[in-house]
Amino acid sequence: MDLVETEIAGAYEVRLDVRGDARGRFRRTWCESAFAQAGIAADWVQMNHSVTIGRGTVRGLHFQHPPHAEDKLVSCTQGRAFDVCVDLRRGSPTFLRWAAVEIGEGASFFIPKGCAHGFQALEEEVHLVYLHSHDYTPAAEGGVRIDDPAVGIDWPLPPTNLSPRDQGFALLTSRFEGLDP
């Protein structure tokens, strides 16, 4: 397992060692000591599994407002996804920048607190498993539009199948100062 820092401080592509034989494959998706070497001490409290149907479908960009902000470790168990992190942290040197990792069997994406997360399905059916460092809190939910010009994400496919909630997020304005880290 190798952690490779992305353009967003604290966000890592996690390159997994996939081992296989005639019986199938095995991969370790979390290792406390490997993450600790990168300065990450996550305490996972929740795990979610999403199934996304339709190549080009986009989910996101979601985050939770402090004090309910959460680290996420996103792994793909079937298919491939273009996984995106947008830095919303006030005072961050990469504020409003984004980074993406294509995740599939050989990679995961660690997204730090204060960043929005979303993804696009690159195959017809995509299964993601998320580890979260904080319980989901509906009242703390927030989002950024996937086509917000203040962020400028370059999606690999034309985005499709957005939920009404994701379509309804307001555009960021010049008054948006970011989230407290």
C-alpha positions in Angstrom: 0.0 0.0 0.0 1.4 3.4 -1.1 -0.1 6.7 -0.2 0.5 9.4 -2.9 -0.4 13.0 -2.0 -2.6 14.7 -4.6 -2.7 18.4 -5.5 -4.9 18.9 -2.4 -3.0 18.9 0.9 -4.0 15.9 3.0 -5.8 14.1 0.1 -4.1 10.9 -0.9 -4.4 8.4 -3.7 -4.1 5.1 -2.0 -2.4 2.6 -4.3 -3.3 -0.9 -3.2 -1.4 -4.1 -3.6 -3.8 -6.5 -5.3 -2.7 -10.1 -5.0 -4.3 -13.0 -6.8 -4.2 -16.6 -7.7 -6.5 -19.1 -9.3 -8.9 -18.6 -6.3 -9.4 -14.9 -6.8 -7.9 -11.6 -5.5 -7.1 -10.0 -2.2 -6.3 -6.4 -1.3 -5.8 -4.5 2.0 -7.8 -1.3 1.9 -6.9 0.2 5.3 -3.7 -0.1 7.4 -3.4 2.2 10.4 0.4 2.2 10.4 0.7 3.0 6.7 -1.7 6.0 7.1 0.1 7.1 10.3 3.3 7.4 8.3 1.5 9.9 6.2 0.3 11.8 9.3 -3.3 10.4 9.1 -4.9 9.1 12.3 -8.5 8.3 11.3 -11.0 6.8 13.7 -13.6 5.2 11.5 -17.2 5.3 12.9 -19.3 4.5 9.9 -19.1 2.5 6.7 -21.4 3.0 3.7 -21.8 1.1 0.4 -23.3 2.8 -2.7 -24.3 1.3 -6.0 -24.4 3.6 -8.9 -26.0 2.7 -12.2 -25.3 4.4 -15.5 -22.0 5.3 -17.1 -21.6 9.1 -16.7 -23.7 9.3 -13.5 -22.4 11.8 -11.0 -23.0 11.8 -7.3 -21.9 14.8 -5.3 -20.3 17.1 -4.4 -21.1 16.5 -0.7 -19.6 17.5 2.6 -20.6 18.0 6.2 -20.2 21.3 8.0 -18.0 21.5 11.1 -18.2 20.3 13.8 -19.5 17.2 11.9 -16.9 17.3 9.2 -15.5 13.9 8.3 -12.5 12.2 6.7 -13.5 9.7 4.1 -11.7 6.7 2.6 -13.4 5.7 -0.6 -12.8 2.3 -2.2 -14.3 0.8 -5.4 -15.3 -2.8 -5.1 -16.8 -3.1 -8.6 -16.3 -1.0 -11.8 -14.3 2.2 -12.0 -15.0 5.8 -10.8 -13.5 9.2 -11.3 -13.4 10.3 -7.6 -13.1 14.0 -6.9 -12.1 16.0 -3.8 -12.7 19.8 -3.7 -10.8 21.8 -1.0 -13.2 24.0 0.9 -11.0 24.7 3.9 -10.6 28.4 4.9 -7.0 29.4 4.6 -5.9 26.3 2.7 -3.2 26.9 0.0 -5.3 24.8 -2.3 -8.7 26.4 -1.4 -11.3 25.8 -4.2 -8.9 23.6 -6.1 -9.9 20.0 -7.0 -8.1 16.7 -7.4 -9.3 13.4 -8.9 -8.2 9.8 -8.7 -9.6 7.1 -10.9 -10.4 4.3 -8.4 -11.0 0.7 -9.2 -9.6 -2.5 -7.8 -6.1 -1.0 -7.4 -6.8 2.4 -5.8 -8.7 4.2 -3.1 -9.0 7.9 -2.3 -8.5 9.5 1.2 -10.4 12.8 1.4 -9.7 15.0 4.5 -12.2 17.0 6.6 -13.2 20.2 5.0 -13.3 18.9 1.5 -16.3 18.1 -0.7 -16.5 14.7 -2.4 -18.2 13.4 -5.5 -17.6 10.9 -8.2 -18.6 9.9 -11.8 -19.3 6.3 -12.8 -16.9 5.3 -15.6 -18.7 2.0 -16.1 -22.3 0.9 -16.2 -22.4 -0.3 -12.6 -20.1 1.0 -9.8 -19.9 -0.1 -6.2 -18.2 2.2 -3.7 -17.5 1.5 0.0 -16.8 4.6 2.2 -15.3 4.7 5.6 -16.3 7.9 7.6 -14.7 9.4 10.7 -18.0 11.0 11.8 -21.6 9.9 11.9 -23.7 11.2 9.1 -25.6 14.3 10.4 -28.4 15.4 8.0 -28.6 18.9 9.5 -24.8 19.4 8.8 -25.1 18.4 5.1 -23.7 20.7 2.4 -22.9 20.6 -1.2 -21.2 22.2 -4.2 -22.6 22.1 -7.7 -20.7 19.8 -10.1 -20.5 22.5 -12.7 -19.6 25.4 -10.4 -17.2 27.7 -12.4 -15.4 28.7 -9.2 -14.1 25.1 -9.0 -14.0 24.1 -12.7 -14.0 20.3 -12.6 -13.1 18.6 -15.9 -15.4 15.5 -15.8 -14.1 12.8 -18.2 -17.7 12.1 -19.5 -20.7 14.3 -19.9 -22.3 14.3 -16.4 -25.7 12.5 -16.3 -28.3 11.3 -13.8 -27.8 14.0 -11.1 -30.2 13.9 -8.2 -32.5 16.9 -7.7 -30.6 17.7 -4.5 -27.3 17.7 -6.3 -28.7 19.9 -9.2 -30.1 22.3 -6.6 -26.9 23.3 -4.8 -26.2 27.0 -5.1 -23.1 28.2 -7.0 -20.3 29.5 -4.8 -20.0 33.2 -4.7 -17.1 35.5 -4.1 -18.4 35.8 -0.5 -17.7 32.1 0.2 -14.8 32.2 2.6 -14.5 28.5 3.2 -15.1 26.1 6.0 -13.3 26.2 9.3 -10.7 23.4 9.4 
